[in-house]
Amino acid sequence: MLTKRVAEELSVNRRSIYRLKMEAAKLVPNTIPPQKPGSGGKRKTTPQTDCILEREVKKNPSITAAELKNNHPELLKNVVIRTIQHRLQKDLKPPCHRAAKKPLPMESMMKKRIAFAKKYKDWTPEQWKNLER
């Protein structure tokens, strides 16, 4: 009953609590059982590499993983493109969204823009500052 309550409080499986109890019974009193070794391979990128990737993405948000690998061949020589994509998506978590679709300017708007540009093309920065709004 105690095991069930502890498992609920810690939000873990009851079997995990049983396993820890069995491991603790083998140990000297007042010691903690050692953690199991982690699974998976060694990480291919270092924190410094991740910082470089993050800086590149902030400078150019539309850069691809293949372009990053081409820009830094010595740094990412043993890293596959999919790993770079994972670093960008999972670890760095840049904001991702599509650019808004905007309507093309109409003929009348194009004419107004050209007229505006021709009217003010020779203005100095001082004239723009003094412009009343």
N, CA, C and O atoms as a Tinker XYZ file with bonds, in Angstrom:
   532  protein
     1  N      0.820000   -1.186000    0.000000    73     2
     2  CA     0.000000    0.000000    0.000000    64     1     3
     3  C      0.871000    1.260000    0.000000    63     2     4     5
     4  O      0.565000    2.237000   -0.684000    81     3
     5  N      1.960000    1.224000    0.777000    73     3     6
     6  CA     2.868000    2.354000    0.830000    64     5     7
     7  C      3.521000    2.579000   -0.535000    63     6     8     9
     8  O      3.685000    3.718000   -0.972000    81     7
     9  N      3.889000    1.494000   -1.197000    73     7    10
    10  CA     4.522000    1.592000   -2.513000    64     9    11
    11  C      3.583000    2.243000   -3.513000    63    10    12    13
    12  O      4.003000    3.078000   -4.314000    81    11
    13  N      2.337000    1.869000   -3.468000    73    11    14
    14  CA     1.355000    2.428000   -4.396000    64    13    15
    15  C      1.202000    3.934000   -4.161000    63    14    16    17
    16  O      1.154000    4.708000   -5.117000    81    15
    17  N      1.126000    4.354000   -2.888000    73    15    18
    18  CA     0.955000    5.765000   -2.570000    64    17    19
    19  C      2.182000    6.586000   -3.002000    63    18    20    21
    20  O      2.043000    7.685000   -3.540000    81    19
    21  N      3.383000    6.040000   -2.761000    73    19    22
    22  CA     4.619000    6.731000   -3.167000    64    21    23
    23  C      4.662000    6.867000   -4.687000    63    22    24    25
    24  O      5.030000    7.920000   -5.206000    81    23
    25  N      4.288000    5.809000   -5.399000    73    23    26
    26  CA     4.282000    5.853000   -6.868000    64    25    27
    27  C      3.318000    6.910000   -7.376000    63    26    28    29
    28  O      3.629000    7.619000   -8.334000    81    27
    29  N      2.146000    7.029000   -6.748000    73    27    30
    30  CA     1.174000    8.040000   -7.173000    64    29    31
    31  C      1.684000    9.447000   -6.891000    63    30    32    33
    32  O      1.518000   10.345000   -7.716000    81    31
    33  N      2.308000    9.646000   -5.723000    73    31    34
    34  CA     2.814000   10.971000   -5.370000    64    33    35
    35  C      3.938000   11.412000   -6.298000    63    34    36    37
    36  O      4.028000   12.587000   -6.653000    81    35
    37  N      4.790000   10.477000   -6.689000    73    35    38
    38  CA     5.921000   10.807000   -7.562000    64    37    39
    39  C      5.575000   10.711000   -9.047000    63    38    40    41
    40  O      6.395000   11.042000   -9.904000    81    39
    41  N      4.359000   10.257000   -9.345000    73    39    42
    42  CA     3.902000   10.080000  -10.731000    64    41    43
    43  C      4.824000    9.150000  -11.510000    63    42    44    45
    44  O      5.205000    9.442000  -12.644000    81    43
    45  N      5.179000    8.030000  -10.891000    73    43    46
    46  CA     5.981000    7.014000  -11.566000    64    45    47
    47  C      5.259000    5.680000  -11.470000    63    46    48    49
    48  O      4.274000    5.540000  -10.745000    81    47
    49  N      5.752000    4.729000  -12.194000    73    47    50
    50  CA     5.173000    3.395000  -12.203000    64    49    51
    51  C      5.479000    2.683000  -10.877000    63    50    52    53
    52  O      6.544000    2.888000  -10.294000    81    51
    53  N      4.557000    1.859000  -10.409000    73    51    54
    54  CA     4.774000    1.110000   -9.162000    64    53    55
    55  C      5.975000    0.176000   -9.292000    63    54    56    57
    56  O      6.707000   -0.040000   -8.326000    81    55
    57  N      6.171000   -0.366000  -10.468000    73    55    58
    58  CA     7.295000   -1.288000  -10.688000    64    57    59
    59  C      8.627000   -0.586000  -10.433000    63    58    60    61
    60  O      9.569000   -1.209000   -9.943000    81    59
    61  N      8.715000    0.701000  -10.761000    73    59    62
    62  CA     9.943000    1.450000  -10.501000    64    61    63
    63  C     10.223000    1.531000   -9.011000    63    62    64    65
    64  O     11.371000    1.411000   -8.584000    81    63
    65  N      9.177000    1.733000   -8.216000    73    63    66
    66  CA     9.346000    1.805000   -6.769000    64    65    67
    67  C      9.780000    0.434000   -6.225000    63    66    68    69
    68  O     10.665000    0.363000   -5.373000    81    67
    69  N      9.167000   -0.641000   -6.707000    73    67    70
    70  CA     9.560000   -1.994000   -6.291000    64    69    71
    71  C     11.031000   -2.251000   -6.629000    63    70    72    73
    72  O     11.782000   -2.777000   -5.807000    81    71
    73  N     11.433000   -1.875000   -7.846000    73    71    74
    74  CA    12.817000   -2.091000   -8.270000    64    73    75
    75  C     13.781000   -1.328000   -7.368000    63    74    76    77
    76  O     14.811000   -1.864000   -6.957000    81    75
    77  N     13.444000   -0.071000   -7.060000    73    75    78
    78  CA    14.299000    0.719000   -6.178000    64    77    79
    79  C     14.378000    0.116000   -4.776000    63    78    80    81
    80  O     15.431000    0.148000   -4.139000    81    79
    81  N     13.265000   -0.432000   -4.304000    73    79    82
    82  CA    13.269000   -1.074000   -2.982000    64    81    83
    83  C     14.190000   -2.292000   -2.976000    63    82    84    85
    84  O     14.928000   -2.515000   -2.016000    81    83
    85  N     14.143000   -3.084000   -4.060000    73    83    86
    86  CA    14.994000   -4.270000   -4.134000    64    85    87
    87  C     16.470000   -3.875000   -4.214000    63    86    88    89
    88  O     17.318000   -4.503000   -3.580000    81    87
    89  N     16.770000   -2.847000   -4.983000    73    87    90
    90  CA    18.151000   -2.369000   -5.087000    64    89    91
    91  C     18.622000   -1.822000   -3.750000    63    90    92    93
    92  O     19.759000   -2.064000   -3.346000    81    91
    93  N     17.750000   -1.082000   -3.053000    73    91    94
    94  CA    18.113000   -0.483000   -1.771000    64    93    95
    95  C     18.354000   -1.547000   -0.716000    63    94    96    97
    96  O     19.164000   -1.343000    0.189000    81    95
    97  N     17.661000   -2.689000   -0.815000    73    95    98
    98  CA    17.845000   -3.769000    0.167000    64    97    99
    99  C     19.253000   -4.350000    0.069000    63    98   100   101
   100  O     19.789000   -4.836000    1.065000    81    99
   101  N     19.854000   -4.307000   -1.113000    73    99   102
   102  CA    21.200000   -4.840000   -1.310000    64   101   103
   103  C     22.276000   -3.876000   -0.824000    63   102   104   105
   104  O     23.412000   -4.287000   -0.591000    81   103
   105  N     21.934000   -2.608000   -0.670000    73   103   106
   106  CA    22.923000   -1.588000   -0.327000    64   105   107
   107  C     23.097000   -1.429000    1.181000    63   106   108   109
   108  O     22.295000   -1.901000    1.987000    81   107
   109  N     24.168000   -0.752000    1.514000    73   107   110
   110  CA    24.419000   -0.378000    2.904000    64   109   111
   111  C     23.356000    0.648000    3.287000    63   110   112   113
   112  O     22.984000    1.459000    2.439000    81   111
   113  N     22.849000    0.656000    4.516000    73   111   114
   114  CA    21.821000    1.635000    4.900000    64   113   115
   115  C     22.269000    3.085000    4.670000    63   114   116   117
   116  O     23.448000    3.415000    4.798000    81   115
   117  N     21.298000    3.938000    4.330000    73   115   118
   118  CA    21.495000    5.372000    4.090000    64   117   119
   119  C     22.343000    5.688000    2.864000    63   118   120   121
   120  O     22.997000    6.730000    2.827000    81   119
   121  N     22.347000    4.818000    1.865000    73   119   122
   122  CA    23.011000    5.114000    0.592000    64   121   123
   123  C     21.971000    5.086000   -0.518000    63   122   124   125
   124  O     20.900000    4.498000   -0.368000    81   123
   125  N     22.299000    5.726000   -1.629000    73   123   126
   126  CA    21.383000    5.838000   -2.764000    64   125   127
   127  C     21.837000    4.858000   -3.845000    63   126   128   129
   128  O     23.035000    4.765000   -4.112000    81   127
   129  N     20.917000    4.127000   -4.472000    73   127   130
   130  CA    21.324000    3.218000   -5.552000    64   129   131
   131  C     21.865000    4.011000   -6.740000    63   130   132   133
   132  O     21.371000    5.098000   -7.037000    81   131
   133  N     22.883000    3.467000   -7.424000    73   131   134
   134  CA    23.454000    4.189000   -8.566000    64   133   135
   135  C     22.482000    4.244000   -9.745000    63   134   136   137
   136  O     21.644000    3.359000   -9.914000    81   135
   137  N     22.605000    5.290000  -10.549000    73   135   138
   138  CA    21.743000    5.452000  -11.721000    64   137   139
   139  C     22.237000    4.548000  -12.836000    63   138   140   141
   140  O     23.441000    4.343000  -12.992000    81   139
   141  N     21.311000    4.012000  -13.606000    73   139   142
   142  CA    21.692000    3.169000  -14.738000    64   141   143
   143  C     22.375000    4.039000  -15.796000    63   142   144   145
   144  O     22.048000    5.218000  -15.931000    81   143
   145  N     23.325000    3.463000  -16.548000    73   143   146
   146  CA    23.973000    4.249000  -17.593000    64   145   147
   147  C     22.969000    4.612000  -18.691000    63   146   148   149
   148  O     22.068000    3.833000  -19.003000    81   147
   149  N     23.134000    5.789000  -19.266000    73   147   150
   150  CA    22.223000    6.252000  -20.307000    64   149   151
   151  C     22.398000    5.480000  -21.594000    63   150   152   153
   152  O     23.450000    4.891000  -21.844000    81   151
   153  N     21.371000    5.488000  -22.399000    73   151   154
   154  CA    21.437000    4.793000  -23.680000    64   153   155
   155  C     21.759000    5.797000  -24.777000    63   154   156   157
   156  O     21.770000    7.005000  -24.537000    81   155
   157  N     22.018000    5.302000  -25.966000    73   155   158
   158  CA    22.281000    6.169000  -27.101000    64   157   159
   159  C     23.761000    6.414000  -27.288000    63   158   160   161
   160  O     24.585000    6.120000  -26.423000    81   159
   161  N     24.065000    6.963000  -28.447000    73   159   162
   162  CA    25.456000    7.236000  -28.777000    64   161   163
   163  C     25.939000    8.560000  -28.227000    63   162   164   165
   164  O     25.174000    9.332000  -27.650000    81   163
   165  N     27.229000    8.809000  -28.417000    73   163   166
   166  CA    27.824000   10.048000  -27.960000    64   165   167
   167  C     27.322000   11.198000  -28.829000    63   166   168   169
   168  O     27.132000   11.037000  -30.034000    81   167
   169  N     27.114000   12.342000  -28.217000    73   167   170
   170  CA    26.596000   13.514000  -28.924000    64   169   171
   171  C     27.633000   14.000000  -29.939000    63   170   172   173
   172  O     28.813000   14.141000  -29.617000    81   171
   173  N     27.174000   14.256000  -31.173000    73   171   174
   174  CA    28.082000   14.633000  -32.255000    64   173   175
   175  C     28.458000   16.117000  -32.232000    63   174   176   177
   176  O     29.509000   16.498000  -32.747000    81   175
   177  N     27.611000   16.947000  -31.642000    73   175   178
   178  CA    27.920000   18.381000  -31.604000    64   177   179
   179  C     28.203000   18.805000  -30.169000    63   178   180   181
   180  O     27.651000   18.260000  -29.214000    81   179
   181  N     29.070000   19.783000  -30.052000    73   179   182
   182  CA    29.413000   20.315000  -28.734000    64   181   183
   183  C     28.544000   21.539000  -28.454000    63   182   184   185
   184  O     27.901000   22.056000  -29.367000    81   183
   185  N     28.513000   22.005000  -27.219000    73   183   186
   186  CA    27.766000   23.241000  -26.939000    64   185   187
   187  C     28.279000   24.439000  -27.753000    63   186   188   189
   188  O     27.498000   25.313000  -28.130000    81   187
   189  N     29.592000   24.477000  -28.023000    73   187   190
   190  CA    30.144000   25.558000  -28.840000    64   189   191
   191  C     29.615000   25.478000  -30.272000    63   190   192   193
   192  O     29.295000   26.499000  -30.881000    81   191
   193  N     29.526000   24.258000  -30.805000    73   191   194
   194  CA    28.984000   24.072000  -32.150000    64   193   195
   195  C     27.529000   24.511000  -32.190000    63   194   196   197
   196  O     27.100000   25.159000  -33.145000    81   195
   197  N     26.767000   24.162000  -31.158000    73   195   198
   198  CA    25.369000   24.567000  -31.101000    64   197   199
   199  C     25.235000   26.083000  -31.065000    63   198   200   201
   200  O     24.315000   26.636000  -31.668000    81   199
   201  N     26.142000   26.762000  -30.365000    73   199   202
   202  CA    26.120000   28.231000  -30.323000    64   201   203
   203  C     26.378000   28.819000  -31.705000    63   202   204   205
   204  O     25.746000   29.800000  -32.099000    81   203
   205  N     27.315000   28.209000  -32.441000    73   203   206
   206  CA    27.608000   28.693000  -33.796000    64   205   207
   207  C     26.388000   28.493000  -34.693000    63   206   208   209
   208  O     26.033000   29.380000  -35.469000    81   207
   209  N     25.746000   27.329000  -34.586000    73   207   210
   210  CA    24.544000   27.073000  -35.383000    64   209   211
   211  C     23.448000   28.080000  -35.035000    63   210   212   213
   212  O     22.773000   28.608000  -35.918000    81   211
   213  N     23.281000   28.336000  -33.743000    73   211   214
   214  CA    22.256000   29.285000  -33.305000    64   213   215
   215  C     22.534000   30.685000  -33.842000    63   214   216   217
   216  O     21.618000   31.379000  -34.283000    81   215
   217  N     23.804000   31.100000  -33.805000    73   215   218
   218  CA    24.173000   32.422000  -34.321000    64   217   219
   219  C     23.876000   32.527000  -35.817000    63   218   220   221
   220  O     23.361000   33.542000  -36.286000    81   219
   221  N     24.205000   31.470000  -36.560000    73   219   222
   222  CA    23.951000   31.465000  -38.006000    64   221   223
   223  C     22.450000   31.549000  -38.300000    63   222   224   225
   224  O     22.026000   32.264000  -39.207000    81   223
   225  N     21.662000   30.817000  -37.529000    73   223   226
   226  CA    20.209000   30.804000  -37.754000    64   225   227
   227  C     19.599000   32.161000  -37.398000    63   226   228   229
   228  O     18.676000   32.619000  -38.071000    81   227
   229  N     20.106000   32.804000  -36.349000    73   227   230
   230  CA    19.599000   34.130000  -35.988000    64   229   231
   231  C     19.958000   35.158000  -37.049000    63   230   232   233
   232  O     19.188000   36.078000  -37.324000    81   231
   233  N     21.150000   34.991000  -37.649000    73   231   234
   234  CA    21.577000   35.910000  -38.695000    64   233   235
   235  C     20.743000   35.725000  -39.962000    63   234   236   237
   236  O     20.374000   36.696000  -40.623000    81   235
   237  N     20.450000   34.462000  -40.292000    73   235   238
   238  CA    19.679000   34.149000  -41.497000    64   237   239
   239  C     18.671000   33.053000  -41.156000    63   238   240   241
   240  O     19.008000   31.872000  -41.245000    81   239
   241  N     17.436000   33.410000  -40.765000    73   239   242
   242  CA    16.460000   32.406000  -40.333000    64   241   243
   243  C     16.055000   31.403000  -41.412000    63   242   244   245
   244  O     15.552000   30.327000  -41.087000    81   243
   245  N     16.261000   31.727000  -42.672000    73   243   246
   246  CA    15.839000   30.811000  -43.733000    64   245   247
   247  C     16.962000   29.875000  -44.188000    63   246   248   249
   248  O     16.811000   29.184000  -45.196000    81   247
   249  N     18.072000   29.843000  -43.471000    73   247   250
   250  CA    19.191000   28.975000  -43.860000    64   249   251
   251  C     18.823000   27.509000  -43.593000    63   250   252   253
   252  O     18.128000   27.202000  -42.624000    81   251
   253  N     19.292000   26.622000  -44.456000    73   251   254
   254  CA    18.984000   25.199000  -44.320000    64   253   255
   255  C     20.143000   24.477000  -43.635000    63   254   256   257
   256  O     21.243000   25.016000  -43.510000    81   255
   257  N     19.876000   23.258000  -43.200000    73   255   258
   258  CA    20.908000   22.457000  -42.542000    64   257   259
   259  C     22.047000   22.140000  -43.509000    63   258   260   261
   260  O     23.211000   22.122000  -43.108000    81   259
   261  N     21.725000   21.892000  -44.769000    73   259   262
   262  CA    22.763000   21.606000  -45.772000    64   261   263
   263  C     23.657000   22.821000  -45.979000    63   262   264   265
   264  O     24.872000   22.679000  -46.119000    81   263
   265  N     23.074000   24.006000  -45.999000    73   263   266
   266  CA    23.871000   25.227000  -46.153000    64   265   267
   267  C     24.771000   25.438000  -44.938000    63   266   268   269
   268  O     25.917000   25.865000  -45.075000    81   267
   269  N     24.248000   25.139000  -43.752000    73   267   270
   270  CA    25.069000   25.257000  -42.543000    64   269   271
   271  C     26.270000   24.321000  -42.616000    63   270   272   273
   272  O     27.384000   24.701000  -42.256000    81   271
   273  N     26.039000   23.106000  -43.080000    73   271   274
   274  CA    27.137000   22.136000  -43.190000    64   273   275
   275  C     28.155000   22.600000  -44.219000    63   274   276   277
   276  O     29.357000   22.435000  -44.012000    81   275
   277  N     27.695000   23.181000  -45.330000    73   275   278
   278  CA    28.612000   23.687000  -46.350000    64   277   279
   279  C     29.386000   24.904000  -45.864000    63   278   280   281
   280  O     30.549000   25.084000  -46.225000    81   279
   281  N     28.745000   25.749000  -45.040000    73   279   282
   282  CA    29.407000   26.952000  -44.533000    64   281   283
   283  C     30.482000   26.631000  -43.500000    63   282   284   285
   284  O     31.438000   27.391000  -43.344000    81   283
   285  N     30.333000   25.516000  -42.798000    73   283   286
   286  CA    31.278000   25.126000  -41.743000    64   285   287
   287  C     31.740000   23.686000  -41.960000    63   286   288   289
   288  O     31.414000   22.813000  -41.157000    81   287
   289  N     32.498000   23.418000  -43.038000    73   287   290
   290  CA    32.860000   22.032000  -43.346000    64   289   291
   291  C     33.771000   21.394000  -42.295000    63   290   292   293
   292  O     33.620000   20.211000  -41.988000    81   291
   293  N     34.704000   22.154000  -41.746000    73   291   294
   294  CA    35.629000   21.588000  -40.763000    64   293   295
   295  C     34.929000   21.300000  -39.433000    63   294   296   297
   296  O     35.213000   20.302000  -38.769000    81   295
   297  N     34.023000   22.180000  -39.064000    73   295   298
   298  CA    33.319000   22.053000  -37.791000    64   297   299
   299  C     32.304000   20.910000  -37.810000    63   298   300   301
   300  O     32.124000   20.215000  -36.810000    81   299
   301  N     31.641000   20.722000  -38.953000    73   299   302
   302  CA    30.559000   19.733000  -39.053000    64   301   303
   303  C     30.903000   18.580000  -39.986000    63   302   304   305
   304  O     30.012000   18.005000  -40.610000    81   303
   305  N     32.188000   18.234000  -40.089000    73   303   306
   306  CA    32.595000   17.199000  -41.048000    64   305   307
   307  C     32.052000   15.815000  -40.688000    63   306   308   309
   308  O     31.748000   15.030000  -41.586000    81   307
   309  N     31.924000   15.497000  -39.396000    73   307   310
   310  CA    31.440000   14.175000  -38.985000    64   309   311
   311  C     29.968000   14.182000  -38.597000    63   310   312   313
   312  O     29.474000   13.213000  -38.021000    81   311
   313  N     29.267000   15.265000  -38.909000    73   311   314
   314  CA    27.865000   15.407000  -38.511000    64   313   315
   315  C     26.997000   15.322000  -39.767000    63   314   316   317
   316  O     27.245000   16.028000  -40.744000    81   315
   317  N     25.986000   14.461000  -39.740000    73   315   318
   318  CA    25.088000   14.352000  -40.886000    64   317   319
   319  C     24.054000   15.477000  -40.841000    63   318   320   321
   320  O     23.817000   16.077000  -39.792000    81   319
   321  N     23.458000   15.747000  -41.967000    73   319   322
   322  CA    22.500000   16.853000  -42.080000    64   321   323
   323  C     21.307000   16.640000  -41.158000    63   322   324   325
   324  O     20.790000   17.597000  -40.582000    81   323
   325  N     20.868000   15.391000  -41.016000    73   323   326
   326  CA    19.710000   15.116000  -40.157000    64   325   327
   327  C     20.001000   15.496000  -38.703000    63   326   328   329
   328  O     19.105000   15.962000  -38.000000    81   327
   329  N     21.235000   15.302000  -38.245000    73   327   330
   330  CA    21.605000   15.701000  -36.884000    64   329   331
   331  C     21.537000   17.210000  -36.736000    63   330   332   333
   332  O     21.080000   17.715000  -35.709000    81   331
   333  N     21.983000   17.928000  -37.744000    73   331   334
   334  CA    21.912000   19.396000  -37.704000    64   333   335
   335  C     20.451000   19.826000  -37.645000    63   334   336   337
   336  O     20.102000   20.743000  -36.901000    81   335
   337  N     19.596000   19.167000  -38.426000    73   335   338
   338  CA    18.165000   19.484000  -38.387000    64   337   339
   339  C     17.601000   19.240000  -36.990000    63   338   340   341
   340  O     16.810000   20.041000  -36.493000    81   339
   341  N     18.000000   18.146000  -36.359000    73   339   342
   342  CA    17.532000   17.843000  -35.001000    64   341   343
   343  C     17.987000   18.915000  -34.021000    63   342   344   345
   344  O     17.207000   19.339000  -33.168000    81   343
   345  N     19.240000   19.361000  -34.128000    73   343   346
   346  CA    19.729000   20.398000  -33.228000    64   345   347
   347  C     18.901000   21.673000  -33.391000    63   346   348   349
   348  O     18.551000   22.330000  -32.410000    81   347
   349  N     18.597000   22.009000  -34.638000    73   347   350
   350  CA    17.827000   23.224000  -34.897000    64   349   351
   351  C     16.405000   23.095000  -34.368000    63   350   352   353
   352  O     15.889000   24.020000  -33.741000    81   351
   353  N     15.774000   21.965000  -34.615000    73   351   354
   354  CA    14.357000   21.809000  -34.254000    64   353   355
   355  C     14.149000   21.496000  -32.780000    63   354   356   357
   356  O     13.286000   22.095000  -32.138000    81   355
   357  N     14.921000   20.573000  -32.239000    73   355   358
   358  CA    14.663000   20.089000  -30.886000    64   357   359
   359  C     15.376000   20.901000  -29.811000    63   358   360   361
   360  O     14.786000   21.208000  -28.775000    81   359
   361  N     16.641000   21.250000  -30.047000    73   359   362
   362  CA    17.434000   21.897000  -29.010000    64   361   363
   363  C     17.367000   23.422000  -29.068000    63   362   364   365
   364  O     17.123000   24.071000  -28.051000    81   363
   365  N     17.580000   23.989000  -30.242000    73   363   366
   366  CA    17.614000   25.449000  -30.349000    64   365   367
   367  C     16.223000   26.053000  -30.393000    63   366   368   369
   368  O     16.024000   27.182000  -29.945000    81   367
   369  N     15.262000   25.319000  -30.926000    73   367   370
   370  CA    13.859000   25.729000  -30.997000    64   369   371
   371  C     13.670000   27.163000  -31.493000    63   370   372   373
   372  O     13.128000   28.008000  -30.780000    81   371
   373  N     14.124000   27.432000  -32.728000    73   371   374
   374  CA    13.886000   28.778000  -33.250000    64   373   375
   375  C     12.407000   28.947000  -33.582000    63   374   376   377
   376  O     11.725000   27.960000  -33.856000    81   375
   377  N     11.899000   30.172000  -33.564000    73   375   378
   378  CA    10.500000   30.360000  -33.948000    64   377   379
   379  C     10.339000   30.019000  -35.419000    63   378   380   381
   380  O     11.098000   30.506000  -36.257000    81   379
   381  N      9.370000   29.199000  -35.734000    73   379   382
   382  CA     9.194000   28.796000  -37.121000    64   381   383
   383  C      7.776000   29.134000  -37.579000    63   382   384   385
   384  O      6.794000   28.771000  -36.931000    81   383
   385  N      7.697000   29.809000  -38.666000    73   383   386
   386  CA     6.415000   30.146000  -39.261000    64   385   387
   387  C      6.651000   30.551000  -40.708000    63   386   388   389
   388  O      7.746000   30.966000  -41.087000    81   387
   389  N      5.623000   30.422000  -41.489000    73   387   390
   390  CA     5.722000   30.825000  -42.889000    64   389   391
   391  C      5.540000   32.324000  -43.002000    63   390   392   393
   392  O      4.888000   32.951000  -42.167000    81   391
   393  N      6.116000   32.884000  -44.032000    73   391   394
   394  CA     5.903000   34.300000  -44.303000    64   393   395
   395  C      4.453000   34.504000  -44.726000    63   394   396   397
   396  O      3.866000   33.647000  -45.386000    81   395
   397  N      3.889000   35.622000  -44.350000    73   395   398
   398  CA     2.503000   35.910000  -44.683000    64   397   399
   399  C      2.365000   36.097000  -46.190000    63   398   400   401
   400  O      3.219000   36.708000  -46.834000    81   399
   401  N      1.284000   35.566000  -46.737000    73   399   402
   402  CA     1.009000   35.769000  -48.158000    64   401   403
   403  C      0.392000   37.147000  -48.324000    63   402   404   405
   404  O     -0.610000   37.475000  -47.687000    81   403
   405  N      0.990000   37.933000  -49.172000    73   403   406
   406  CA     0.504000   39.293000  -49.376000    64   405   407
   407  C      0.071000   39.436000  -50.831000    63   406   408   409
   408  O      0.681000   38.846000  -51.723000    81   407
   409  N     -0.970000   40.212000  -51.071000    73   407   410
   410  CA    -1.405000   40.399000  -52.450000    64   409   411
   411  C     -0.386000   41.253000  -53.221000    63   410   412   413
   412  O      0.286000   42.114000  -52.654000    81   411
   413  N     -0.296000   40.991000  -54.502000    73   411   414
   414  CA     0.581000   41.800000  -55.345000    64   413   415
   415  C      0.012000   43.212000  -55.456000    63   414   416   417
   416  O     -1.206000   43.390000  -55.463000    81   415
   417  N      0.892000   44.223000  -55.545000    73   415   418
   418  CA     0.380000   45.601000  -55.652000    64   417   419
   419  C     -0.395000   45.793000  -56.953000    63   418   420   421
   420  O     -0.027000   45.269000  -58.005000    81   419
   421  N     -1.458000   46.545000  -56.851000    73   419   422
   422  CA    -2.283000   46.802000  -58.030000    64   421   423
   423  C     -1.618000   47.871000  -58.897000    63   422   424   425
   424  O     -0.699000   48.563000  -58.459000    81   423
   425  N     -2.093000   47.988000  -60.116000    73   423   426
   426  CA    -1.528000   48.940000  -61.084000    64   425   427
   427  C     -1.581000   50.365000  -60.538000    63   426   428   429
   428  O     -0.613000   51.115000  -60.664000    81   427
   429  N     -2.711000   50.742000  -59.932000    73   427   430
   430  CA    -2.856000   52.114000  -59.415000    64   429   431
   431  C     -1.864000   52.373000  -58.276000    63   430   432   433
   432  O     -1.306000   53.466000  -58.174000    81   431
   433  N     -1.645000   51.365000  -57.421000    73   431   434
   434  CA    -0.703000   51.541000  -56.317000    64   433   435
   435  C      0.726000   51.671000  -56.833000    63   434   436   437
   436  O      1.506000   52.457000  -56.296000    81   435
   437  N      1.071000   50.924000  -57.849000    73   435   438
   438  CA     2.411000   51.018000  -58.438000    64   437   439
   439  C      2.651000   52.423000  -58.985000    63   438   440   441
   440  O      3.735000   52.982000  -58.820000    81   439
   441  N      1.640000   52.987000  -59.635000    73   439   442
   442  CA     1.777000   54.338000  -60.197000    64   441   443
   443  C      1.962000   55.364000  -59.082000    63   442   444   445
   444  O      2.768000   56.285000  -59.208000    81   443
   445  N      1.212000   55.203000  -57.988000    73   443   446
   446  CA     1.352000   56.125000  -56.849000    64   445   447
   447  C      2.742000   56.032000  -56.230000    63   446   448   449
   448  O      3.320000   57.052000  -55.856000    81   447
   449  N      3.278000   54.834000  -56.120000    73   447   450
   450  CA     4.612000   54.652000  -55.551000    64   449   451
   451  C      5.673000   55.308000  -56.423000    63   450   452   453
   452  O      6.575000   55.976000  -55.919000    81   451
   453  N      5.560000   55.115000  -57.727000    73   451   454
   454  CA     6.537000   55.708000  -58.655000    64   453   455
   455  C      6.447000   57.228000  -58.604000    63   454   456   457
   456  O      7.473000   57.907000  -58.627000    81   455
   457  N      5.241000   57.766000  -58.536000    73   455   458
   458  CA     5.071000   59.216000  -58.444000    64   457   459
   459  C      5.681000   59.749000  -57.149000    63   458   460   461
   460  O      6.337000   60.791000  -57.158000    81   459
   461  N      5.471000   59.049000  -56.048000    73   459   462
   462  CA     6.040000   59.457000  -54.763000    64   461   463
   463  C      7.571000   59.452000  -54.834000    63   462   464   465
   464  O      8.221000   60.401000  -54.396000    81   463
   465  N      8.138000   58.381000  -55.387000    73   463   466
   466  CA     9.596000   58.264000  -55.474000    64   465   467
   467  C     10.193000   59.370000  -56.326000    63   466   468   469
   468  O     11.237000   59.924000  -55.981000    81   467
   469  N      9.534000   59.702000  -57.454000    73   467   470
   470  CA    10.045000   60.761000  -58.318000    64   469   471
   471  C      9.941000   62.130000  -57.647000    63   470   472   473
   472  O     10.815000   62.979000  -57.818000    81   471
   473  N      8.865000   62.340000  -56.880000    73   471   474
   474  CA     8.645000   63.634000  -56.240000    64   473   475
   475  C      9.701000   63.902000  -55.161000    63   474   476   477
   476  O     10.167000   65.033000  -55.024000    81   475
   477  N     10.075000   62.887000  -54.404000    73   475   478
   478  CA    10.966000   63.092000  -53.265000    64   477   479
   479  C     12.373000   62.518000  -53.448000    63   478   480   481
   480  O     13.105000   62.376000  -52.470000    81   479
   481  N     12.760000   62.189000  -54.672000    73   479   482
   482  CA    14.053000   61.532000  -54.885000    64   481   483
   483  C     15.244000   62.406000  -54.524000    63   482   484   485
   484  O     16.290000   61.876000  -54.152000    81   483
   485  N     15.122000   63.725000  -54.621000    73   483   486
   486  CA    16.251000   64.613000  -54.357000    64   485   487
   487  C     16.223000   65.226000  -52.961000    63   486   488   489
   488  O     17.007000   66.131000  -52.676000    81   487
   489  N     15.358000   64.764000  -52.104000    73   487   490
   490  CA    15.276000   65.314000  -50.751000    64   489   491
   491  C     16.488000   64.906000  -49.918000    63   490   492   493
   492  O     17.024000   63.810000  -50.083000    81   491
   493  N     16.909000   65.787000  -49.029000    73   491   494
   494  CA    18.019000   65.500000  -48.119000    64   493   495
   495  C     17.457000   64.922000  -46.818000    63   494   496   497
   496  O     16.256000   65.023000  -46.567000    81   495
   497  N     18.310000   64.321000  -45.994000    73   495   498
   498  CA    17.839000   63.800000  -44.707000    64   497   499
   499  C     17.235000   64.891000  -43.812000    63   498   500   501
   500  O     16.301000   64.623000  -43.056000    81   499
   501  N     17.762000   66.117000  -43.895000    73   499   502
   502  CA    17.216000   67.216000  -43.091000    64   501   503
   503  C     15.776000   67.527000  -43.492000    63   502   504   505
   504  O     14.931000   67.787000  -42.636000    81   503
   505  N     15.500000   67.501000  -44.799000    73   503   506
   506  CA    14.142000   67.764000  -45.271000    64   505   507
   507  C     13.179000   66.677000  -44.764000    63   506   508   509
   508  O     12.036000   66.973000  -44.418000    81   507
   509  N     13.639000   65.435000  -44.723000    73   507   510
   510  CA    12.788000   64.353000  -44.246000    64   509   511
   511  C     12.518000   64.521000  -42.738000    63   510   512   513
   512  O     11.420000   64.226000  -42.265000    81   511
   513  N     13.529000   64.999000  -41.989000    73   511   514
   514  CA    13.355000   65.194000  -40.548000    64   513   515
   515  C     12.354000   66.319000  -40.269000    63   514   516   517
   516  O     11.581000   66.248000  -39.315000    81   515
   517  N     12.377000   67.343000  -41.099000    73   515   518
   518  CA    11.498000   68.498000  -40.896000    64   517   519
   519  C     10.095000   68.293000  -41.442000    63   518   520   521
   520  O      9.240000   69.166000  -41.292000    81   519
   521  N      9.851000   67.175000  -42.061000    73   519   522
   522  CA     8.540000   66.899000  -42.629000    64   521   523
   523  C      7.490000   66.785000  -41.515000    63   522   524   525
   524  O      7.661000   66.014000  -40.571000    81   523
   525  N      6.419000   67.548000  -41.631000    73   523   526
   526  CA     5.361000   67.495000  -40.629000    64   525   527
   527  C      4.505000   66.270000  -40.867000    63   526   528   529
   528  O      4.204000   65.903000  -42.003000    81   527
   529  N      4.127000   65.658000  -39.786000    73   527   530
   530  CA     3.302000   64.454000  -39.918000    64   529   531
   531  C      1.948000   64.688000  -39.351000    63   530   532
   532  O      1.107000   63.789000  -39.370000    81   531
